[in-house]
C-alpha cells in the first residue's frame, strides 16, 4: 500500500464510507483539512507522533483577495456529525498573533463530536466550538461557505486532551464538555490572556463546562495574568467544576470584555468558588 502523504489524506477521508475508522500513521501532515463524512473516526499513532499542521492567520490574504478572517484560518474543520478524533495533534504554527491576528487550529460545527487524547495548539483562538453567534452567521453570508455557517446544535466532548493558546483560545457557542484536560497558556507579548470566550445565547442552558481540568502555563507566562473566561457575547456560559489552577490564573478569575456591561448578563459558575473572584461569578452548587 502506498505511503499516506498529506496530499493523499483529504481524498482518503472524503472517499471513506460513513461510520468507518481511519488509522493515521506517525508523521507530520502539513495540510488544511475539512472533515465532512459523518460517523468518521480518525485515529493517530499518538499525540506526539501524528501531527496535522497548517499556518493560516486572520490578516493573511486569501485567494479571493480578502483577509482570511478568524473563521477561515482553521487547520482542520469538522462539518459533519458523529465524528471522533483520537491520539494526534492539530496545530496552527503561524505564530505572532499580536501582528497576524487569530490563528485557529480546530473548528467544529458537528454535533456529537468526540476528541480523546489529542493536543490542540496555536495562539489566539485555538479551538472554535461552533456554531457562530447569530449575528455573525448573518454577517458572513457569502463570505463563509454554508457548512461554516451552520445553525444546528453542536454537542462536543473533549477528554484527556491538551489545549494550548494565548487569548480566547477556546471560544464559540457549542455545548462543550472538557473533562480531565490540560488547558495550557503559552507566552504572548501582550502579557494578558484569556482561556475561554463563550458566546452562548440566553436560550442555551449548557455552554462550556470544564470538569476536573488542570490549568497550566509556560514558565514565561506571568503569574496572575490569565483570566479563566470573558464573555464574547452577552450571555456566554462557562462552568468550572473541580478544576486545578496554576499561579498564572488571576485571582479575579473572570473579565467582562473590555468596555461592555456583560458582567450583568454573563453566566459564569465555579465549584468550589475561589476567594477573590469577581462579584458576578456564581457558585455552582
C-alpha positions in Angstrom: 0.0 0.0 0.0 1.4 3.5 -0.9 2.6 5.7 1.9 -0.1 8.0 3.2 1.0 11.6 2.4 -0.5 15.0 3.2 -1.6 15.3 -0.4 -3.5 12.0 -0.3 -5.2 12.5 3.1 -8.1 14.7 2.0 -9.1 12.4 -0.7 -8.8 9.4 1.6 -11.2 10.9 4.2 -13.6 12.2 1.5 -13.9 8.8 -0.1 -14.3 6.8 3.1 -17.7 5.5 3.9 -19.7 6.7 6.9 -19.0 5.1 10.3 -15.5 4.0 9.3 -12.3 4.2 11.3 -9.2 5.6 9.5 -5.8 4.9 11.2 -3.2 7.6 10.5 0.5 6.6 10.8 3.2 8.5 12.6 4.3 11.7 10.7 3.7 15.3 10.1 0.9 16.1 7.7 1.1 19.7 6.6 -2.3 20.2 5.2 -5.5 22.2 5.6 -8.2 19.6 6.2 -12.0 19.6 6.1 -13.8 16.6 7.5 -17.3 16.1 6.1 -18.0 12.4 6.3 -20.5 11.6 9.1 -19.6 9.0 11.7 -15.9 9.0 10.8 -13.3 8.0 13.4 -9.8 9.4 12.8 -7.1 7.8 15.0 -3.4 8.8 15.1 -0.4 6.9 16.4 -0.2 9.1 19.5 -0.5 12.8 20.5 3.2 13.4 19.8 3.5 11.1 16.8 0.8 12.1 14.3 0.6 15.9 13.6 -1.8 17.7 11.3 -0.5 21.3 10.9 -1.1 24.4 8.8 -0.4 28.2 9.2 -3.2 30.4 8.1 -3.9 33.6 10.1 -6.6 36.3 10.2 -4.6 39.1 8.5 -3.3 36.8 5.7 -4.8 37.5 2.2 -6.7 34.6 0.8 -7.1 33.6 -2.9 -10.2 35.7 -3.1 -8.2 38.8 -2.3 -9.8 39.2 1.1 -8.3 38.7 4.5 -8.8 35.1 5.9 -10.7 36.5 8.9 -10.7 34.3 12.1 -13.2 31.8 10.7 -11.2 30.7 7.7 -7.9 30.2 9.4 -8.5 26.6 10.7 -6.0 23.8 10.2 -8.8 21.3 10.5 -12.6 21.8 10.3 -15.2 19.2 11.2 -18.5 20.0 9.5 -20.3 16.6 9.9 -21.9 14.8 12.8 -20.8 11.9 15.0 -17.0 12.4 14.2 -14.4 11.1 16.6 -10.7 12.2 16.6 -8.1 10.4 18.8 -4.4 10.3 19.5 -3.0 13.1 17.4 -2.1 16.8 17.3 -3.8 19.5 15.3 -1.7 22.7 15.2 -1.6 26.1 13.7 2.0 27.4 13.7 1.5 30.8 12.2 2.7 32.5 15.4 2.9 36.2 16.5 -0.9 36.8 16.9 -0.2 40.3 18.1 0.7 41.0 14.5 -1.1 38.4 12.5 -4.3 38.1 14.4 -6.3 34.9 15.2 -5.0 31.5 14.3 -7.4 28.6 14.6 -6.2 25.0 14.9 -9.6 23.2 15.0 -13.1 24.3 14.1 -16.0 22.1 15.0 -19.5 22.5 13.5 -20.6 18.9 14.1 -23.0 17.5 16.7 -21.9 14.6 18.8 -18.2 15.3 18.2 -15.6 13.5 20.4 -11.9 14.2 20.8 -9.8 11.9 23.0 -6.1 12.1 24.0 -5.3 14.9 21.5 -3.3 18.1 21.5 -4.7 21.3 20.0 -2.0 24.0 19.8 -1.9 27.5 18.5 -2.0 31.0 20.0 -5.1 33.3 19.8 -8.4 31.4 19.1 -7.0 27.8 19.1 -10.4 26.0 19.2 -13.6 27.2 17.8 -16.6 25.3 19.2 -19.3 26.2 16.7 -21.8 27.3 15.8 -21.3 31.0 15.3 -23.3 33.7 17.1 -26.4 34.5 15.1 -25.2 38.0 14.2 -22.0 36.5 12.6 -24.0 33.8 10.7 -25.8 36.7 9.1 -22.8 38.9 8.6 -20.7 36.2 6.9 -23.4 35.2 4.4 -21.5 35.0 1.0 -18.1 35.1 2.8 -18.0 31.8 4.6 -19.2 28.6 2.9 -22.6 27.3 4.1 -21.0 24.5 6.1 -19.1 27.0 8.1 -22.4 28.9 8.9 -24.5 26.1 10.3 -27.1 26.9 12.9 -27.5 23.4 14.3 -27.0 22.4 17.9 -23.4 21.2 18.4 -22.5 18.9 21.4 -18.8 18.3 21.7 -16.7 16.2 24.1 -13.0 16.7 24.8 -11.4 14.1 27.2 -7.8 13.8 28.3 -6.7 16.5 25.8 -4.0 19.2 25.9 -5.3 22.5 24.6 -2.8 25.4 24.3 -3.2 29.1 23.4 -2.9 32.7 24.5 -6.1 34.8 24.1 -9.7 33.4 23.9 -8.3 30.1 22.8 -11.5 28.2 23.5 -14.4 30.1 22.0 -17.8 29.8 20.3 -21.4 28.8 21.0 -21.1 25.0 21.2 -22.2 22.8 24.1 -18.7 21.5 25.0 -17.5 19.4 27.9 -13.8 19.4 28.7 -13.0 16.5 31.1 -9.6 15.8 32.6 -8.0 18.1 30.1 -4.9 20.3 30.5 -5.6 23.9 29.5 -2.2 25.5 28.9 -1.5 29.1 28.4 1.5 29.9 26.3 3.6 33.1 26.2 2.1 36.2 24.5 3.8 39.6 24.1 0.6 41.3 25.3 1.1 39.6 28.7 -2.6 39.2 29.4 -4.6 36.2 28.3 -8.0 34.6 28.4 -8.7 30.9 28.2 -12.4 30.8 27.2 -14.6 33.2 25.3 -18.2 31.8 25.3 -20.9 33.4 23.2 -24.0 31.3 24.0 -27.4 32.8 23.6 -29.7 33.1 26.7 -31.9 30.3 25.3 -28.9 27.9 25.6 -28.8 26.2 29.0 -25.5 24.3 28.5 -22.3 26.0 27.4 -18.6 25.3 28.1 -18.1 23.0 31.1 -14.6 22.4 32.4 -14.7 19.4 34.7 -11.6 18.2 36.6 -9.3 20.1 34.3 -5.8 21.4 35.1 -4.9 25.0 34.1 -1.2 25.3 33.5 1.2 27.7 31.8 4.6 28.0 30.2 7.3 29.2 32.6 7.4 32.6 30.7 3.8 33.4 31.4 3.4 35.9 34.3 1.7 35.0 37.5 -1.8 36.4 37.9 -2.0 37.4 34.2 -4.6 34.9 32.7 -8.3 35.1 33.1 -10.4 31.9 33.0 -13.0 33.4 30.8 -14.6 36.5 29.4 -18.0 36.7 27.6 -17.7 37.1 23.8 -21.4 37.8 23.7 -23.8 38.9 26.5 -25.0 35.6 27.9 -21.8 33.5 27.4 -22.0 30.4 29.7 -19.0 28.7 31.4 -18.8 26.3 34.2 -15.6 25.4 36.1 -16.0 22.3 38.2 -13.3 20.8 40.5 -10.5 22.3 38.5 -6.9 23.0 39.5 -5.3 26.3 38.7 -1.7 27.4 38.4 -0.4 30.8 39.7 -0.9 32.3 36.3 -4.7 32.4 36.8 -5.9 35.8 38.0 -7.4 36.0 41.5 -10.5 37.7 40.0 -11.0 34.7 37.6 -13.2 36.5 35.1 -13.2 39.6 32.9 -16.3 41.4 31.5 -14.8 42.0 28.0 -13.4 45.5 27.5 -15.9 48.4 27.9 -19.1 46.2 27.9 -21.7 45.6 30.6 -21.5 41.9 30.1 -20.8 41.4 33.8 -24.5 41.9 34.2 -25.5 39.1 31.9 -22.6 36.6 31.6 -23.3 33.2 33.2 -20.0 32.1 34.9 -20.1 29.4 37.5 -17.4 27.7 39.6 -17.1 25.0 42.2 -15.7 25.5 44.6 -16.0 29.3 44.2 -12.5 30.6 44.9 -12.0 33.6 47.2 -11.4 36.9 45.4 -13.4 36.1 42.3 -15.4 38.9 40.7 -18.8 39.6 42.4 -20.7 38.4 39.4 -19.2 34.9 39.4 -21.7 32.3 40.8 -21.2 29.3 42.9 -22.2 26.2 41.0 -23.8 24.4 43.9 
